[in-house]
């Protein structure tokens, strides 16, 4: 029998995006897994598992209790946005430490979060909830243009769109509503003030009510009116961290979060931080891996440490930069080929998530960043600027071929957006 603590991981995610999380936790803990499908890539990292319908609370709780009967669990953790509330409920049912269900609901619901930000003096965006198109029209009269229409409780930029004129509202409200109905908690829509400025996120660790801002992630966004993220950079020496750390900590405290890892999104308006949202889990899109490459701080391990009652080690062990670029098609269609044509220095990994023959659907054609993403590449360097330059060079050496949707053209196009 292993002498290492046992941690329950709920919903490990895809290997391409979240495999590093499970690997990092498994370096220090024995893992039992609660998942929605029979494990495959996860098997080398786990000692036991249970399969349950994670969309149904009763099934999730039952499976979690069964694992707790077989093992002496020290803690429970998830990095899955959609399972934050069920995991908090499971932790409380098992008598394990966790933020409350109410706190996790506040993090998941952007309208609730906006209210709490305002109450605690955290600079944010003006926001009005709209149940109907008519209510959305009235909200835009109050907030003006440009405006952002978004689901109240979604993630990953799903259903988020900017509008600049009143005539754009009906289609935008329909787009946001479709994204909102993917949520289990709230299918409402928000109309919000557009925050004009560069977007960043702050990767934080909160332990017993004290928050440490570990790193700041600078974001590259795709073309308007969507908010799809096409790349990120992290620099261990980024001076912006000192500017945004206080606002990130204030937002976390306003929501009542006392423990865990947080991904805090904000925009810099006139050089000052304005909050977009707080995600009470590791950032997606390999951000935790970028932080580890740049600083040596292991956010997945920190999340498990806190869940199991240990103080996380947040001492930087590296001082460099890391960058990621996501590969999208220039238009929706069918992927016919993808490869890196030349060796480029500083490339840490290239991962293709779509195979030849797979459909690629961009947001303007009814998809989202997940249905359109072909893959990603990660680079490192002495600074984020060098890492990003290397990522750009590697990106130029990608050969991506997509057959456009008919009747756009009968022949094969080439290139990545």
Secondary structure, 3 states (H helix, E strand, C coil): CCCCCEEEEECCCCHHHHHHHHHHHHCCCEEEEEECCCCCCCHHHCCEEEECCCCCHHHHHHHHHHHHHHCCEEEEECCCHHHHHHHHHHHHHHCCCCCCHHHHHHHHCHHHHHHHHHHCCCCECCEEEECCHHHHHHHHHHHCCCEEEEECCCCCCCCCEEECCHHHHHHHHHHHHHHHCCCCCCCCEEEEECCCCCEEEEEEEEECCEEEEEEEEEEEECCCCECCEEEEEEECCCCHHHHHHHHHHHHHHHHCCCCEEEEEEEEEECCEEEEEEEECCCCCCCHHHHHHHHHCCCHHHHHHHHHCCCCCCCCCCCCCEEEEEEEEECCCEEEEEEEECCCCCCEEEEEECCCCCCEECCHHHCCCHHHHEEEEEEEEECCHHHHHHHHHHHHHCEEEEEEECCCCCCCEEECEC
